[in-house]
Amino acid sequence: MSPERSVLDRARRLLRWGTVALVAGLLLALVATLGSQRLLEAGADAAAIDDARVWNEVLLAVVLVLGGVGVGVAVTVLREVRRGLTVPLATLAAEVRAASTGEHDHEIPPVGSGEVAALARDVEAMRRELVEQVADARAAHQEVEDAHLRLREQAAELERSNRDLEQFAYVASHDLQEPLRKVASFTQLLQKRYGDQLDDRADQYIAFAVDGAHRMQRLIQDLLSFSRVGRSGGRREDVDLSEVLDQVLSDLSHRLAEKDGEVTSDPLPVVEGERGPLMMLMRNVVGNALKFAHPDRPPRVHVSARRVSGPDGEEWELACTDNGIGIDPQYAERVFVIFQRLHPKEVYSGTGIGLALVKRVVEHHGGRVWIDPDATTGTTVRWTLPASD
């Protein structure tokens, strides 16, 4: 019998031969019984009785043979099952327990034959796949740990950099502006005291120096405002944007009167955020709308708001629409880059930080800002802020 033959196949073969022997024995027993009955019915003489006894002995012998065959088949089947199933399965179970209790690299050897051997091969294949997956998971976990370590190191470096930046901001707000104020003040005193002794060219040079000092002061102040957004640690609160706009319009009242401008608005929402940066945001978008007014008409500015569904939930989309000179669509992204100016400073004053500051404030509050490409007259600046309710 081939060792690769299935245990079940061998058991079936034994049972099949046992069944054949049992059927043959039953047929012989039936023939013996019928023969004995026929002899007894034919007559009860001594010869008939002897013949009947012979048939009965044959029947007994057949029964004994069948019993022996049955016992032999049963013993053989049990031995085959034990040798081909019970023992290999017990061995396989022990190997699996050894591999599953920490010895994951323990290779499961092929045991038994037929279905048991196939099962052992499948279990070993599964063990190898699990070992590979565990190794991949450990490698991924190690990569995550390394990434966390690098992130902590970068966070520490960023914290040091922020401290240096705060120190720079302090120096810029005090030590740098003081010399500029002196330059502007003493240059103006020079012009006042010796103005009658200087020619027009000298007066022009003095005006350039004073204007340069003032512009440098504005630039430093705008840079400080830009750097402080998101680092001030200000308390977040419910901010009524209608009140913010009213305060901005109060601050810009002189400019509105000069340009005969008008600013209107829809009812504006209450959002959660930092009041100071949101005030700077509104002041810059409205101030830009007034600054870049069209020369042929007084500025008209409208601030609107509507609630929309954003990628992260409900949010407010606000818009500041004006009838000014507009922005070429090809510069729609450039205007939000710091120090990017579309016009000479002699035509429109400023430092080129306004809309960059707007973008920084909006992103600090979890929103986004863009120039509406569908605006046909003037400019429409749109930005979003998360809804607070």
The 8 nearest C-alpha neighbors of each residue, nearest first, counted from 0:
[[1, 2, 4, 9, 3, 5, 8, 12],
 [0, 2, 4, 3, 5, 9, 112, 6],
 [3, 1, 4, 0, 112, 5, 113, 111],
 [2, 4, 1, 112, 113, 5, 0, 6],
 [5, 3, 1, 2, 113, 6, 8, 112],
 [6, 4, 113, 8, 7, 3, 9, 114],
 [7, 5, 9, 8, 83, 10, 4, 113],
 [6, 8, 10, 5, 9, 11, 80, 12],
 [9, 7, 5, 11, 6, 10, 12, 4],
 [8, 10, 12, 6, 7, 11, 13, 5],
 [11, 9, 7, 13, 12, 8, 76, 14],
 [10, 12, 8, 14, 9, 13, 15, 7],
 [13, 11, 15, 9, 10, 14, 8, 16],
 [14, 12, 10, 16, 15, 11, 17, 9],
 [13, 15, 17, 11, 12, 16, 18, 10],
 [14, 16, 12, 18, 13, 17, 11, 19],
 [15, 17, 19, 13, 18, 14, 20, 12],
 [18, 16, 14, 20, 15, 19, 21, 13],
 [17, 19, 21, 15, 16, 20, 14, 22],
 [18, 20, 16, 22, 17, 21, 23, 15],
 [21, 19, 23, 17, 18, 22, 24, 16],
 [20, 22, 18, 24, 23, 19, 65, 17],
 [21, 23, 25, 19, 24, 20, 18, 26],
 [24, 22, 20, 26, 21, 25, 19, 27],
 [25, 23, 27, 21, 26, 22, 61, 28],
 [24, 26, 28, 22, 27, 23, 29, 21],
 [27, 25, 29, 23, 24, 28, 30, 22],
 [26, 28, 30, 24, 29, 25, 31, 23],
 [29, 27, 25, 58, 31, 26, 30, 32],
 [28, 30, 26, 32, 27, 31, 25, 33],
 [31, 29, 27, 33, 28, 32, 34, 26],
 [32, 30, 28, 54, 34, 29, 33, 58],
 [31, 33, 29, 35, 34, 30, 28, 36],
 [32, 34, 36, 30, 35, 31, 37, 29],
 [35, 33, 31, 37, 32, 36, 30, 38],
 [34, 36, 51, 32, 38, 37, 33, 54],
 [35, 37, 33, 39, 34, 38, 40, 32],
 [36, 38, 34, 40, 35, 39, 33, 41],
 [39, 37, 41, 35, 40, 36, 47, 34],
 [38, 40, 36, 41, 37, 42, 43, 47],
 [41, 39, 37, 38, 42, 36, 43, 35],
 [42, 40, 38, 39, 37, 43, 47, 36],
 [43, 41, 40, 39, 44, 47, 38, 48],
 [42, 44, 39, 47, 48, 45, 41, 40],
 [45, 43, 47, 46, 42, 48, 39, 49],
 [44, 46, 48, 47, 49, 43, 50, 42],
 [45, 47, 49, 48, 44, 50, 43, 51],
 [48, 46, 50, 44, 49, 45, 38, 43],
 [47, 49, 51, 45, 50, 46, 52, 43],
 [50, 48, 52, 46, 51, 47, 45, 53],
 [49, 51, 53, 47, 52, 48, 46, 54],
 [52, 50, 35, 48, 54, 53, 49, 47],
 [53, 51, 49, 55, 50, 54, 48, 56],
 [52, 54, 50, 56, 51, 55, 57, 49],
 [53, 55, 57, 31, 51, 56, 52, 35],
 [56, 54, 58, 52, 57, 53, 51, 59],
 [57, 55, 59, 53, 58, 54, 60, 52],
 [56, 58, 54, 60, 55, 59, 61, 53],
 [59, 57, 55, 28, 61, 56, 60, 31],
 [60, 58, 56, 62, 61, 57, 55, 63],
 [59, 61, 57, 63, 58, 62, 64, 56],
 [62, 60, 64, 58, 59, 63, 24, 65],
 [61, 63, 65, 59, 64, 60, 66, 58],
 [64, 62, 66, 60, 65, 61, 67, 59],
 [63, 65, 61, 67, 66, 62, 68, 60],
 [66, 64, 68, 62, 67, 63, 21, 69],
 [67, 65, 63, 69, 64, 68, 62, 70],
 [68, 66, 64, 70, 65, 69, 71, 63],
 [67, 69, 65, 71, 66, 70, 72, 64],
 [70, 68, 66, 72, 67, 71, 65, 73],
 [71, 69, 73, 67, 72, 68, 74, 66],
 [70, 72, 68, 74, 69, 73, 67, 75],
 [71, 73, 75, 69, 70, 74, 68, 76],
 [74, 72, 70, 76, 75, 71, 69, 77],
 [75, 73, 77, 71, 76, 72, 70, 78],
 [74, 76, 72, 78, 73, 77, 71, 79],
 [77, 75, 79, 73, 78, 74, 10, 72],
 [78, 76, 80, 74, 79, 75, 81, 73],
 [79, 77, 75, 81, 76, 80, 82, 74],
 [78, 80, 76, 82, 77, 81, 83, 75],
 [81, 79, 77, 84, 83, 78, 82, 76],
 [80, 82, 85, 78, 84, 79, 83, 86],
 [81, 83, 79, 80, 86, 78, 84, 85],
 [82, 84, 80, 6, 79, 81, 111, 87],
 [85, 83, 80, 81, 87, 88, 86, 82],
 [86, 84, 81, 88, 87, 89, 80, 82],
 [85, 87, 89, 88, 82, 84, 81, 90],
 [88, 86, 90, 111, 89, 84, 110, 85],
 [89, 87, 91, 85, 90, 86, 84, 92],
 [90, 88, 92, 86, 91, 87, 85, 93],
 [89, 91, 87, 93, 88, 92, 86, 94],
 [90, 92, 88, 94, 89, 93, 87, 95],
 [93, 91, 89, 95, 94, 90, 88, 96],
 [92, 94, 96, 90, 91, 95, 97, 89],
 [95, 93, 91, 97, 92, 96, 107, 98],
 [94, 96, 92, 98, 97, 93, 99, 91],
 [97, 95, 99, 93, 98, 94, 100, 92],
 [96, 98, 94, 95, 99, 100, 102, 93],
 [97, 99, 102, 103, 95, 105, 96, 100],
 [98, 100, 96, 97, 101, 95, 103, 102],
 [101, 99, 97, 98, 102, 96, 103, 95],
 [100, 102, 103, 99, 98, 97, 104, 105],
 [103, 101, 98, 105, 104, 100, 97, 99],
 [102, 104, 98, 105, 101, 99, 130, 126],
 [103, 105, 102, 106, 98, 130, 127, 126],
 [106, 104, 98, 102, 103, 107, 97, 94],
 [107, 105, 104, 108, 123, 98, 103, 126],
 [106, 108, 123, 94, 105, 109, 95, 119],
 [109, 107, 106, 110, 119, 123, 94, 120],
 [108, 110, 119, 116, 120, 107, 111, 117],
 [111, 109, 116, 87, 108, 119, 112, 91],
 [112, 110, 87, 116, 115, 83, 109, 113],
 [111, 113, 116, 3, 115, 114, 5, 110],
 [112, 114, 5, 116, 115, 3, 4, 117],
 [115, 113, 117, 116, 118, 112, 5, 6],
 [116, 114, 118, 117, 113, 112, 111, 119],
 [115, 117, 112, 119, 111, 118, 113, 110],
 [118, 116, 114, 120, 115, 119, 121, 113],
 [119, 117, 115, 121, 116, 120, 114, 122],
 [120, 118, 116, 122, 117, 121, 109, 123],
 [119, 121, 117, 123, 118, 122, 124, 116],
 [122, 120, 124, 118, 123, 119, 125, 117],
 [121, 123, 125, 119, 124, 120, 126, 118],
 [122, 124, 126, 120, 125, 121, 107, 119],
 [125, 123, 121, 127, 122, 126, 120, 128],
 [124, 126, 122, 128, 123, 127, 129, 121],
 [127, 125, 123, 129, 124, 128, 130, 122],
 [128, 126, 130, 124, 129, 125, 131, 123],
 [127, 129, 131, 125, 130, 126, 132, 124],
 [130, 128, 132, 126, 131, 127, 133, 125],
 [129, 131, 127, 133, 128, 132, 126, 134],
 [132, 130, 134, 128, 129, 133, 135, 127],
 [133, 131, 129, 135, 134, 130, 136, 128],
 [132, 134, 136, 130, 135, 131, 129, 137],
 [133, 135, 131, 137, 132, 136, 130, 138],
 [136, 134, 132, 138, 133, 137, 139, 131],
 [137, 135, 133, 139, 138, 134, 140, 132],
 [138, 136, 140, 134, 139, 135, 141, 133],
 [137, 139, 141, 135, 140, 136, 134, 142],
 [140, 138, 142, 136, 141, 137, 135, 143],
 [141, 139, 137, 143, 142, 138, 136, 144],
 [140, 142, 144, 138, 143, 139, 137, 145],
 [141, 143, 139, 145, 140, 144, 146, 138],
 [144, 142, 146, 140, 141, 145, 147, 139],
 [145, 143, 141, 147, 146, 142, 148, 140],
 [144, 146, 142, 148, 143, 147, 141, 149],
 [147, 145, 143, 149, 148, 144, 150, 142],
 [148, 146, 150, 144, 145, 149, 143, 151],
 [147, 149, 145, 151, 150, 146, 144, 152],
 [148, 150, 152, 146, 151, 147, 153, 145],
 [151, 149, 147, 153, 148, 152, 154, 146],
 [152, 150, 154, 148, 153, 149, 147, 155],
 [151, 153, 149, 155, 150, 154, 156, 148],
 [154, 152, 156, 150, 155, 151, 157, 149],
 [155, 153, 157, 151, 156, 152, 150, 158],
 [156, 154, 158, 152, 153, 157, 151, 159],
 [155, 157, 153, 159, 158, 154, 160, 152],
 [158, 156, 160, 154, 159, 155, 153, 161],
 [157, 159, 161, 155, 160, 156, 154, 162],
 [160, 158, 156, 162, 157, 161, 155, 163],
 [159, 161, 157, 163, 158, 162, 164, 156],
 [162, 160, 164, 158, 163, 159, 157, 165],
 [161, 163, 165, 159, 164, 160, 166, 158],
 [164, 162, 160, 166, 161, 165, 167, 159],
 [165, 163, 161, 167, 166, 162, 168, 160],
 [166, 164, 168, 162, 167, 163, 161, 169],
 [167, 165, 163, 169, 164, 168, 162, 170],
 [166, 168, 164, 170, 165, 169, 171, 163],
 [169, 167, 165, 171, 166, 170, 172, 164],
 [168, 170, 166, 172, 167, 171, 165, 173],
 [169, 171, 167, 174, 173, 168, 172, 166],
 [170, 172, 175, 168, 169, 173, 174, 167],
 [171, 173, 169, 170, 168, 176, 175, 174],
 [174, 172, 170, 171, 176, 175, 177, 169],
 [173, 175, 170, 177, 176, 171, 172, 178],
 [176, 174, 171, 177, 173, 178, 172, 170],
 [175, 177, 179, 173, 178, 174, 172, 180],
 [176, 178, 180, 179, 175, 174, 173, 181],
 [179, 177, 181, 180, 176, 175, 182, 174],
 [180, 178, 182, 176, 181, 177, 212, 183],
 [179, 181, 177, 183, 178, 182, 184, 176],
 [182, 180, 178, 184, 179, 183, 185, 177],
 [183, 181, 179, 180, 185, 184, 186, 178],
 [182, 184, 209, 180, 186, 181, 185, 212],
 [185, 183, 181, 187, 186, 182, 180, 188],
 [186, 184, 188, 187, 182, 183, 181, 189],
 [185, 187, 189, 183, 188, 184, 182, 190],
 [186, 188, 190, 184, 185, 189, 191, 183],
 [189, 187, 185, 191, 190, 186, 192, 184],
 [190, 188, 186, 187, 192, 191, 193, 185],
 [189, 191, 194, 187, 188, 193, 192, 186],
 [190, 192, 188, 194, 189, 193, 187, 195],
 [193, 191, 189, 190, 194, 188, 195, 187],
 [194, 192, 196, 190, 195, 189, 191, 197],
 [193, 195, 190, 197, 191, 196, 192, 189],
 [196, 194, 193, 197, 192, 198, 191, 190],
 [195, 197, 193, 194, 198, 192, 190, 201],
 [198, 196, 194, 195, 201, 193, 199, 202],
 [197, 199, 201, 200, 202, 196, 195, 194],
 [200, 198, 202, 201, 203, 197, 204, 194],
 [199, 201, 203, 202, 198, 204, 197, 205],
 [202, 200, 204, 203, 198, 199, 197, 205],
 [203, 201, 199, 205, 204, 200, 206, 198],
 [202, 204, 200, 206, 201, 205, 199, 207],
 [205, 203, 201, 207, 206, 202, 208, 200],
 [204, 206, 208, 202, 207, 203, 201, 209],
 [205, 207, 203, 209, 204, 208, 210, 202],
 [208, 206, 204, 210, 205, 209, 211, 203],
 [207, 209, 205, 211, 206, 210, 212, 204],
 [210, 208, 183, 206, 212, 211, 207, 205],
 [211, 209, 213, 207, 212, 208, 206, 214],
 [212, 210, 214, 208, 209, 213, 207, 215],
 [211, 213, 215, 209, 210, 214, 179, 183],
 [214, 212, 216, 210, 215, 211, 209, 217],
 [213, 215, 217, 211, 216, 212, 218, 210],
 [214, 216, 218, 212, 213, 217, 211, 219],
 [217, 215, 213, 219, 214, 218, 220, 176],
 [218, 216, 214, 220, 215, 219, 221, 213],
 [217, 219, 215, 221, 216, 220, 350, 222],
 [220, 218, 222, 216, 221, 217, 223, 215],
 [219, 221, 217, 223, 218, 222, 216, 224],
 [222, 220, 224, 218, 223, 219, 217, 225],
 [223, 221, 225, 219, 224, 220, 218, 226],
 [222, 224, 220, 226, 221, 225, 227, 219],
 [223, 225, 221, 227, 222, 226, 220, 228],
 [224, 226, 222, 223, 356, 227, 228, 221],
 [227, 225, 223, 224, 228, 222, 230, 168],
 [226, 228, 230, 224, 225, 231, 223, 229],
 [229, 227, 230, 226, 225, 360, 231, 224],
 [228, 230, 231, 363, 227, 232, 360, 226],
 [231, 229, 227, 232, 228, 226, 233, 161],
 [230, 232, 233, 227, 229, 228, 234, 226],
 [233, 231, 230, 234, 229, 235, 228, 273],
 [234, 232, 231, 273, 235, 230, 229, 275],
 [233, 235, 273, 236, 232, 272, 274, 231],
 [236, 234, 272, 273, 271, 233, 237, 274],
 [235, 237, 271, 272, 238, 234, 273, 274],
 [236, 238, 271, 270, 269, 272, 239, 235],
 [237, 239, 270, 269, 271, 240, 236, 274],
 [238, 240, 269, 241, 242, 268, 243, 270],
 [239, 241, 243, 242, 267, 269, 268, 238],
 [242, 240, 244, 267, 243, 239, 245, 266],
 [241, 243, 245, 240, 244, 239, 246, 238],
 [244, 242, 240, 246, 241, 245, 278, 247],
 [243, 245, 247, 241, 246, 242, 240, 248],
 [246, 244, 242, 248, 247, 243, 249, 241],
 [245, 247, 249, 243, 244, 248, 242, 250],
 [248, 246, 244, 250, 249, 245, 282, 251],
 [249, 247, 251, 245, 250, 246, 252, 244],
 [248, 250, 246, 252, 247, 251, 245, 253],
 [249, 251, 247, 248, 252, 246, 253, 282],
 [252, 250, 248, 254, 249, 253, 247, 255],
 [253, 251, 255, 249, 254, 250, 248, 256],
 [254, 252, 256, 255, 251, 257, 250, 249],
 [253, 255, 257, 251, 256, 252, 258, 289],
 [256, 254, 260, 252, 258, 253, 257, 259],
 [255, 257, 259, 253, 254, 258, 252, 260],
 [258, 256, 254, 255, 259, 253, 260, 252],
 [257, 259, 260, 255, 256, 297, 254, 298],
 [260, 258, 256, 255, 257, 297, 261, 298],
 [261, 259, 298, 255, 258, 297, 299, 256],
 [260, 262, 299, 300, 298, 263, 255, 259],
 [263, 261, 300, 301, 299, 260, 264, 302],
 [264, 262, 301, 300, 302, 261, 265, 299],
 [265, 263, 302, 301, 303, 266, 262, 267],
 [264, 266, 303, 267, 302, 304, 263, 301],
 [267, 265, 264, 268, 241, 304, 303, 240],
 [266, 268, 241, 240, 265, 304, 269, 303],
 [269, 267, 240, 270, 239, 266, 241, 304],
 [268, 270, 239, 238, 240, 237, 267, 271],
 [271, 269, 387, 238, 237, 386, 268, 272],
 [272, 270, 237, 236, 387, 238, 235, 269],
 [273, 271, 235, 236, 274, 270, 237, 238],
 [272, 274, 235, 275, 276, 233, 234, 277],
 [273, 275, 277, 276, 278, 238, 272, 236],
 [274, 276, 278, 277, 273, 279, 233, 280],
 [277, 275, 279, 278, 274, 273, 360, 280],
 [278, 276, 280, 274, 279, 275, 281, 273],
 [277, 279, 275, 281, 276, 280, 243, 274],
 [280, 278, 276, 282, 277, 281, 283, 275],
 [281, 279, 277, 357, 283, 278, 282, 276],
 [280, 282, 278, 284, 283, 279, 285, 277],
 [283, 281, 279, 285, 280, 247, 286, 284],
 [282, 284, 286, 280, 281, 285, 353, 287],
 [283, 285, 287, 281, 286, 282, 288, 280],
 [286, 284, 288, 287, 282, 283, 281, 289],
 [285, 287, 283, 289, 288, 284, 282, 290],
 [288, 286, 290, 284, 289, 285, 283, 291],
 [287, 289, 285, 286, 290, 291, 321, 284],
 [290, 288, 286, 287, 292, 291, 298, 285],
 [291, 289, 287, 288, 292, 286, 347, 348],
 [292, 290, 288, 289, 323, 287, 324, 293],
 [293, 291, 323, 298, 289, 290, 324, 294],
 [292, 294, 323, 324, 295, 296, 291, 322],
 [293, 295, 296, 292, 297, 324, 323, 291],
 [294, 296, 293, 297, 292, 323, 298, 324],
 [297, 295, 293, 294, 298, 292, 323, 322],
 [296, 298, 260, 259, 258, 299, 292, 293],
 [299, 297, 260, 292, 289, 322, 300, 296],
 [298, 300, 261, 321, 260, 322, 262, 297],
 [299, 301, 321, 262, 320, 261, 263, 298],
 [300, 302, 263, 264, 320, 262, 319, 303],
 [303, 301, 264, 319, 318, 263, 265, 320],
 [304, 302, 265, 318, 317, 264, 301, 319],
 [305, 303, 317, 316, 267, 318, 315, 265],
 [304, 306, 316, 315, 307, 317, 303, 267],
 [305, 307, 315, 314, 316, 304, 313, 308],
 [308, 306, 314, 313, 315, 309, 305, 316],
 [309, 307, 313, 312, 314, 310, 306, 311],
 [308, 310, 312, 311, 313, 314, 307, 385],
 [309, 311, 312, 308, 313, 314, 307, 366],
 [312, 310, 309, 313, 308, 314, 385, 365],
 [313, 311, 309, 308, 310, 314, 385, 386],
 [312, 314, 308, 309, 386, 307, 385, 311],
 [315, 313, 385, 386, 307, 384, 306, 309],
 [316, 314, 306, 384, 383, 305, 386, 307],
 [315, 317, 383, 305, 304, 382, 306, 314],
 [318, 316, 304, 382, 303, 381, 383, 315],
 [317, 319, 381, 303, 380, 302, 320, 304],
 [318, 320, 302, 380, 379, 301, 381, 303],
 [321, 319, 379, 301, 300, 378, 318, 302],
 [322, 320, 300, 377, 378, 323, 299, 288],
 [323, 321, 377, 376, 299, 298, 378, 324],
 [324, 322, 292, 377, 293, 325, 321, 291],
 [323, 325, 293, 377, 292, 291, 326, 322],
 [324, 326, 377, 378, 323, 327, 376, 322],
 [327, 325, 328, 378, 330, 324, 331, 377],
 [326, 328, 329, 330, 325, 331, 372, 378],
 [329, 327, 331, 330, 326, 372, 370, 332],
 [328, 330, 327, 331, 332, 333, 326, 372],
 [329, 331, 333, 328, 332, 327, 334, 326],
 [330, 332, 328, 329, 333, 370, 334, 327],
 [333, 331, 330, 334, 335, 336, 369, 329],
 [332, 334, 330, 335, 336, 331, 339, 329],
 [333, 335, 336, 332, 331, 339, 330, 354],
 [334, 336, 355, 354, 333, 332, 337, 358],
 [337, 335, 355, 333, 334, 339, 338, 332],
 [336, 338, 352, 355, 339, 351, 335, 354],
 [339, 337, 351, 352, 340, 336, 350, 355],
 [340, 338, 351, 337, 336, 334, 333, 341],
 [341, 339, 351, 342, 338, 334, 343, 350],
 [340, 342, 339, 343, 334, 330, 351, 326],
 [341, 343, 340, 344, 347, 346, 345, 348],
 [344, 342, 345, 346, 347, 341, 340, 348],
 [343, 345, 348, 347, 346, 342, 349, 350],
 [346, 344, 343, 347, 348, 342, 349, 210],
 [345, 347, 344, 343, 348, 342, 349, 291],
 [348, 346, 344, 345, 343, 342, 349, 290],
 [349, 347, 344, 345, 346, 350, 343, 290],
 [348, 350, 351, 347, 344, 352, 353, 214],
 [349, 351, 352, 218, 338, 348, 217, 353],
 [352, 350, 338, 340, 339, 349, 353, 337],
 [351, 353, 337, 355, 350, 338, 354, 356],
 [354, 352, 356, 355, 283, 351, 357, 350],
 [353, 355, 357, 335, 356, 352, 358, 334],
 [356, 354, 335, 358, 337, 352, 357, 336],
 [355, 357, 359, 353, 354, 358, 225, 352],
 [358, 356, 354, 280, 360, 355, 359, 361],
 [359, 357, 355, 361, 356, 360, 362, 368],
 [358, 360, 356, 362, 357, 361, 363, 355],
 [361, 359, 363, 357, 358, 362, 276, 356],
 [362, 360, 358, 366, 364, 363, 359, 367],
 [361, 363, 365, 366, 364, 359, 360, 367],
 [364, 362, 360, 361, 365, 229, 359, 366],
 [363, 365, 361, 362, 366, 360, 272, 384],
 [366, 364, 362, 363, 361, 384, 385, 367],
 [367, 365, 383, 384, 362, 361, 364, 385],
 [366, 368, 382, 383, 362, 361, 369, 365],
 [369, 367, 382, 381, 358, 383, 361, 366],
 [370, 368, 381, 380, 371, 382, 367, 331],
 [369, 371, 380, 331, 379, 372, 381, 368],
 [370, 372, 379, 373, 374, 380, 369, 381],
 [373, 371, 374, 370, 328, 331, 379, 375],
 [374, 372, 371, 375, 379, 370, 376, 378],
 [373, 375, 372, 376, 371, 379, 378, 377],
 [376, 374, 373, 377, 378, 372, 325, 379],
 [377, 375, 322, 374, 378, 325, 323, 321],
 [376, 378, 325, 322, 323, 321, 324, 375],
 [379, 377, 325, 321, 320, 374, 326, 380],
 [380, 378, 320, 371, 319, 370, 374, 381],
 [379, 381, 370, 319, 318, 369, 371, 378],
 [380, 382, 318, 369, 317, 368, 370, 379],
 [383, 381, 368, 317, 367, 316, 369, 318],
 [382, 384, 316, 366, 315, 367, 317, 314],
 [383, 385, 366, 315, 314, 386, 365, 364],
 [386, 384, 314, 315, 387, 313, 366, 365],
 [385, 387, 314, 388, 313, 315, 270, 384],
 [386, 388, 270, 271, 385, 269, 237, 314],
 [387, 386, 270, 313, 385, 271, 269, 314]]
